[in-house]
Amino acid sequence: MSSHQHQHGHGHQHGHVPAADLDWDALAAHLEQEADLRAAAVTEAARWLSGLSGLSGLSGEGGVRRVLDVGSGPGVIAGLLAEVFPAAEVVAVDQSAALLERARTRSGGRLGTQQADLPAEFDKLGEADLIWSGNAIHHLGDQQAALTALGARLRPGGLLAVAESGLPPRFLPRDFGLGRPGFQARLDAAHEDGFSAMRAELPDTAEEIEDWPAMLRRAGLVPNGNRTFLVDHPAPLARPVREYLHAQLGRRHDQLAEALAPEDRATLEALLAEDAPTGILNRPDAFYLSAMTVHTARRP
């Protein structure tokens, strides 16, 4: 699962690429850029989690002792969690040994790592006071079973925080002078269809109404509040954000070019042109705005 955080709206669908064929360095770099983009929002979310009543009950014995980031990829977010919970053992959990090696290197050994093939190996994770999972559950066929398994790994009073749904990113005005206005909405629609197709092909896939608080309740947990955090990078964009967007649009082109109308495909190709003033790398009107929703629930 994971790493392959195809964030609904932010992600990378490479569910169909055999692991042996993946360019792990390119993927890791892209995932690191994505997590860096969201770092301020994740830090704000982690501080909110640290103040939730569900965790304050644990503070008697030195507070939160063990934190898991399930579907951690290269460990950027696990590193942010380690800063907010300095007394805790923070463990990055992913199916990719290559990405976990990145996490170890990045953190200078501060993070623990646990390679686990989810959902089969949830029982390898041990117990935790806080489990974070960002845009990873939707890579597992049976999302309800995954939440139930994660809930079972919590100590009594522990908190599960699931970053799922939110809003897809916007990065250009509605009319930005190429093709027909509303391009991003049409790109999102094609992406949603691709996302549904990706889910349909997962092993043990189960259709689920994605009401996350209700799913957390069915997992035997007590919902403890939801909050949405903005990821806001105004124009003009810094170069690293432009490079992330260029890579992301390149992924969209690989996945969706066939599903787009010819005019929209031409617009996408113009945005990908590296040297043109119309390209995303050079446009003065490019920005990055998204919203990350975190759903929480406590183990009684």
C-alpha positions as CSV (number, residue, x, y, z in Angstrom):
1,M,0.0,0.0,0.0
2,S,1.1,3.4,0.2
3,S,3.9,5.4,-0.6
4,H,1.7,5.1,-3.5
5,Q,-0.3,7.8,-1.9
6,H,-2.6,8.4,-4.8
7,Q,-4.1,11.2,-2.9
8,H,-7.6,11.6,-4.2
9,G,-6.6,14.5,-6.2
10,H,-3.0,14.5,-5.2
11,G,-1.8,11.2,-6.0
12,H,0.1,8.8,-8.2
13,Q,-1.8,5.9,-9.5
14,H,0.9,3.3,-10.1
15,G,-1.2,0.5,-8.7
16,H,-0.7,-1.3,-12.1
17,V,3.1,-1.1,-12.3
18,P,5.0,-4.1,-11.0
19,A,7.3,-3.1,-8.2
20,A,10.3,-4.4,-10.1
21,D,9.6,-1.9,-12.9
22,L,9.2,1.2,-10.8
23,D,11.8,3.9,-10.8
24,W,12.0,4.0,-7.0
25,D,14.3,7.0,-6.9
26,A,12.0,9.1,-9.1
27,L,9.0,8.0,-7.1
28,A,10.8,8.8,-3.8
29,A,11.8,12.2,-5.0
30,H,8.2,12.9,-6.2
31,L,6.7,11.7,-2.9
32,E,9.2,13.8,-0.9
33,Q,8.2,16.9,-3.0
34,E,4.6,16.2,-2.3
35,A,5.1,15.8,1.4
36,D,7.2,18.9,1.6
37,L,4.4,20.8,-0.1
38,R,2.0,19.7,2.7
39,A,4.5,20.0,5.5
40,A,2.9,23.1,7.1
41,A,-0.6,21.6,7.0
42,V,0.6,18.2,8.4
43,T,2.5,20.0,11.2
44,E,-0.6,22.0,12.1
45,A,-2.6,18.7,12.0
46,A,-0.1,16.9,14.2
47,R,-0.3,19.8,16.8
48,W,-4.1,19.6,16.7
49,L,-3.8,15.8,17.3
50,S,-1.4,16.3,20.2
51,G,-4.0,18.5,21.9
52,L,-7.0,16.2,21.4
53,S,-8.6,14.9,24.5
54,G,-8.0,11.3,23.3
55,L,-4.3,11.8,23.7
56,S,-4.2,13.9,26.8
57,G,-5.4,10.9,28.8
58,L,-2.1,9.2,27.8
59,S,0.1,12.0,29.0
60,G,0.4,10.7,32.6
61,E,3.2,8.2,31.7
62,G,5.2,10.5,29.5
63,G,2.4,11.0,26.9
64,V,2.5,9.4,23.5
65,R,5.1,6.7,23.5
66,R,4.7,5.1,20.0
67,V,3.5,6.6,16.8
68,L,3.0,4.7,13.5
69,D,2.8,6.4,10.1
70,V,1.1,3.7,7.9
71,G,1.8,4.1,4.2
72,S,4.7,6.4,5.0
73,G,6.6,6.4,1.8
74,P,10.0,8.1,2.2
75,G,9.2,9.3,5.7
76,V,8.8,13.1,5.4
77,I,5.5,13.1,7.4
78,A,6.8,10.6,9.9
79,G,9.7,13.1,10.5
80,L,7.2,15.9,11.1
81,L,5.3,13.7,13.6
82,A,8.6,13.0,15.4
83,E,9.1,16.8,15.8
84,V,5.6,17.2,17.3
85,F,5.9,14.1,19.5
86,P,9.6,14.3,20.5
87,A,9.3,11.7,23.4
88,A,7.7,9.1,21.1
89,E,9.2,6.3,19.1
90,V,8.0,7.1,15.6
91,V,7.9,4.3,13.1
92,A,7.5,4.6,9.3
93,V,5.5,1.7,7.9
94,D,5.5,0.9,4.2
95,Q,5.6,-2.0,1.8
96,S,8.6,-0.6,0.0
97,A,12.0,-1.4,1.5
98,A,13.6,1.2,-0.9
99,L,11.3,4.0,0.4
100,L,11.9,3.0,4.0
101,E,15.7,3.1,3.4
102,R,15.1,6.8,2.2
103,A,13.2,7.4,5.5
104,R,16.0,6.1,7.6
105,T,18.6,8.2,5.7
106,R,16.5,11.3,5.7
107,S,15.9,11.2,9.5
108,G,19.5,10.3,10.4
109,G,18.2,7.2,12.2
110,R,15.6,9.2,14.3
111,L,12.7,7.2,12.7
112,G,12.1,3.5,13.2
113,T,11.0,1.6,10.1
114,Q,8.8,-1.4,9.6
115,Q,8.4,-3.1,6.2
116,A,4.9,-4.6,6.0
117,D,2.9,-5.9,3.1
118,L,-0.6,-4.5,3.9
119,P,-3.2,-5.6,4.5
120,A,-1.8,-9.1,5.1
121,E,0.7,-8.0,7.8
122,F,-1.1,-5.5,10.0
123,D,-0.3,-7.8,13.0
124,K,3.4,-7.1,12.5
125,L,3.0,-3.4,13.5
126,G,2.8,-3.8,17.3
127,E,0.8,-1.4,19.5
128,A,0.7,2.4,19.2
129,D,-0.8,5.4,21.0
130,L,-1.2,7.3,17.7
131,I,-1.6,5.9,14.2
132,W,-1.5,8.3,11.2
133,S,-2.4,7.1,7.7
134,G,-2.4,9.6,4.9
135,N,-4.1,8.7,1.6
136,A,-3.1,5.1,1.9
137,I,-6.2,3.3,3.0
138,H,-7.8,3.9,-0.4
139,H,-5.1,1.7,-1.9
140,L,-6.4,-1.3,0.0
141,G,-9.4,-3.3,-1.5
142,D,-11.3,-3.6,1.8
143,Q,-11.1,-0.1,3.4
144,Q,-13.3,-1.1,6.3
145,A,-11.2,-4.1,7.1
146,A,-8.1,-2.0,7.0
147,L,-9.5,0.5,9.5
148,T,-10.7,-2.3,11.8
149,A,-7.2,-3.8,11.7
150,L,-5.5,-0.4,12.4
151,G,-7.9,0.2,15.3
152,A,-6.9,-3.1,16.8
153,R,-3.3,-1.9,16.9
154,L,-4.2,1.1,19.2
155,R,-3.6,1.0,22.9
156,P,-6.8,1.8,25.0
157,G,-7.3,5.6,24.7
158,G,-5.1,5.7,21.5
159,L,-6.0,7.7,18.5
160,L,-6.3,6.8,14.8
161,A,-6.0,9.8,12.4
162,V,-6.9,9.1,8.7
163,A,-6.2,11.8,6.1
164,E,-8.6,10.9,3.3
165,S,-10.9,12.9,1.0
166,G,-10.3,16.6,1.4
167,L,-10.3,18.6,-1.9
168,P,-8.3,18.1,-5.0
169,P,-5.7,20.8,-5.8
170,R,-6.2,23.9,-7.9
171,F,-3.2,25.4,-9.5
172,L,-4.4,27.8,-12.3
173,P,-7.2,30.2,-12.8
174,R,-10.5,28.9,-14.3
175,D,-9.6,30.6,-17.6
176,F,-5.8,30.7,-18.0
177,G,-5.7,31.4,-21.8
178,L,-5.2,27.9,-23.1
179,G,-8.1,25.8,-24.5
180,R,-11.6,25.9,-23.0
181,P,-12.0,27.3,-19.5
182,G,-12.6,24.7,-16.8
183,F,-9.7,22.4,-17.8
184,Q,-8.9,21.4,-14.2
185,A,-12.5,20.3,-13.5
186,R,-12.4,18.1,-16.6
187,L,-9.0,16.7,-15.6
188,D,-10.4,15.9,-12.1
189,A,-13.4,14.1,-13.7
190,A,-11.1,11.9,-15.8
191,H,-8.9,11.3,-12.7
192,E,-12.0,10.2,-10.6
193,D,-12.9,7.7,-13.3
194,G,-9.3,6.4,-13.3
195,F,-9.4,6.2,-9.5
196,S,-12.6,4.1,-9.5
197,A,-11.0,1.8,-12.1
198,M,-7.9,1.5,-9.9
199,R,-10.0,0.5,-6.9
200,A,-12.0,-2.0,-9.0
201,E,-8.8,-3.9,-9.8
202,L,-7.5,-4.1,-6.2
203,P,-7.5,-7.6,-4.5
204,D,-10.5,-8.2,-2.2
205,T,-12.0,-4.9,-3.3
206,A,-15.3,-3.9,-1.5
207,E,-17.6,-1.1,-2.4
208,E,-17.9,1.3,0.4
209,I,-19.7,4.6,1.0
210,E,-16.7,6.7,2.0
211,D,-18.2,8.1,5.2
212,W,-15.0,8.0,7.2
213,P,-16.5,8.7,10.6
214,A,-19.1,6.0,10.1
215,M,-16.4,3.6,9.0
216,L,-14.3,4.4,12.0
217,R,-17.3,3.7,14.2
218,R,-17.8,0.4,12.5
219,A,-14.1,-0.3,13.3
220,G,-15.0,-0.3,17.0
221,L,-13.6,3.2,17.6
222,V,-15.2,6.4,18.9
223,P,-15.0,9.3,16.4
224,N,-13.1,12.2,18.0
225,G,-13.5,15.0,15.5
226,N,-12.5,15.9,11.9
227,R,-10.7,18.9,10.8
228,T,-9.5,20.3,7.4
229,F,-6.1,21.9,6.8
230,L,-5.2,24.1,3.9
231,V,-2.2,23.6,1.7
232,D,-1.7,27.0,0.3
233,H,1.2,28.2,-1.9
234,P,0.2,31.5,-3.6
235,A,1.5,32.7,-6.9
236,P,4.2,33.2,-8.0
237,L,5.3,29.7,-7.1
238,A,8.7,28.7,-5.9
239,R,10.7,26.5,-8.3
240,P,10.3,23.2,-6.2
241,V,6.5,23.6,-6.2
242,R,6.5,24.2,-10.0
243,E,8.7,21.1,-10.5
244,Y,6.3,19.0,-8.4
245,L,3.3,20.3,-10.5
246,H,5.2,19.5,-13.7
247,A,5.9,15.9,-12.5
248,Q,2.3,15.5,-11.4
249,L,0.9,16.8,-14.7
250,G,3.3,14.4,-16.5
251,R,1.8,11.5,-14.4
252,R,-1.7,12.7,-15.3
253,H,-0.7,12.7,-19.0
254,D,0.6,9.1,-18.7
255,Q,-2.6,8.0,-17.0
256,L,-5.3,10.0,-18.6
257,A,-4.3,11.3,-22.0
258,E,-6.5,8.8,-23.8
259,A,-9.5,9.8,-21.7
260,L,-9.2,13.5,-22.5
261,A,-10.8,15.4,-25.3
262,P,-8.1,16.4,-28.0
263,E,-8.4,20.0,-26.9
264,D,-7.7,19.2,-23.3
265,R,-4.8,16.9,-24.2
266,A,-3.3,19.7,-26.2
267,T,-3.7,22.0,-23.2
268,L,-2.0,19.5,-20.9
269,E,0.9,19.1,-23.4
270,A,1.2,22.9,-23.5
271,L,1.4,23.0,-19.7
272,L,4.2,20.4,-19.8
273,A,6.3,22.3,-22.4
274,E,9.5,23.0,-20.4
275,D,10.7,26.1,-22.3
276,A,7.4,27.7,-23.3
277,P,6.1,30.7,-21.3
278,T,2.7,28.8,-21.2
279,G,4.3,25.9,-19.4
280,I,3.6,25.3,-15.7
281,L,7.4,25.7,-15.0
282,N,7.3,29.4,-16.2
283,R,3.7,30.8,-15.8
284,P,3.4,33.7,-13.4
285,D,-0.3,32.8,-12.6
286,A,0.4,29.2,-11.2
287,F,-0.4,28.6,-7.6
288,Y,-1.1,25.5,-5.4
289,L,-4.2,25.3,-3.2
290,S,-5.6,22.1,-1.7
291,A,-7.4,20.9,1.4
292,M,-6.5,17.9,3.6
293,T,-9.2,16.5,5.8
294,V,-8.1,14.4,8.9
295,H,-10.7,12.1,10.4
296,T,-9.9,10.9,14.0
297,A,-11.3,8.2,16.3
298,R,-10.2,6.8,19.6
299,R,-10.0,3.3,21.0
300,P,-12.2,3.2,24.1
